[in-house]
Amino acid sequence: ALPISRIREIKAACGDKIDVFVGGDTIAYDGLVAGAVGSIWGAANFMPRQASQLYDLVCEKRDLLKAREMWARIFPICSFLEHNNYAVSVKTALSLVGVDMGPARRPALPLPPDRRMDLAKRLRGLGLTVTE
């Protein structure tokens, strides 16, 4: 992953000649604050409204206080994704919010029931409607 400080270095060297995106769910907020124009993160697939609101707060309104508060609620989900099988976790989250994309391909295994319940709890904590 690109260190956040590298975003500032690239922007200082290149200015508006280059747009920087970050990839990695847990660095989405920090990347936007550092000057990235966007973030590539799987969590946006099952929480598009929240991802869009975070972008708007950081990049359009520059309301970092509200953005940090929102990120504090989003981060536990992003952390979950990165600490479990990422593809399986994203597909499980999609399923939990009612968008069935089918299981991840083998040899990936489904999340164990306790991990699935943990993910569902985190999604509810963000205000998402979870269908089980």
C-alpha positions, 0 to 999 in steps of 0.5 A: 500500500502507498504510504499516506505521506507519499500522496502528499509528495506526489501532489507536491511534485506533480500538482494537478498533472496527476490524480492520486487514488488510494486502494485499501479500505482502511486508508480511504479516509486518510488518503482523501484527507492527504489529497487523493481524489478518490479511493478504490475500496470494496466496502463502497459496494455495500455501503455506497451512500456512506462512502459517498457521504464520506467523500463529500465531507472530506473533499467537497465540504472539507468538514473533517470533524464530521468526516472523522466521526463518520469514519469512526463508524465506517472503519470497524467494517473496513478493518473486518474486511482486511482481517478476514478473507477480503473477497469472502467478507465483501460478498458476505456484506453484500448478501447481508444488505440484500445484494446476493452476488453468490459465494466467493470462488473456491478454494475460499470458504464462507465466513464462519457463523460467528464472523458472519454475526460479527460483520452483521453487527458492524453493518447494523452499527453503521445504520445499514439494514441487515437481512439474514 
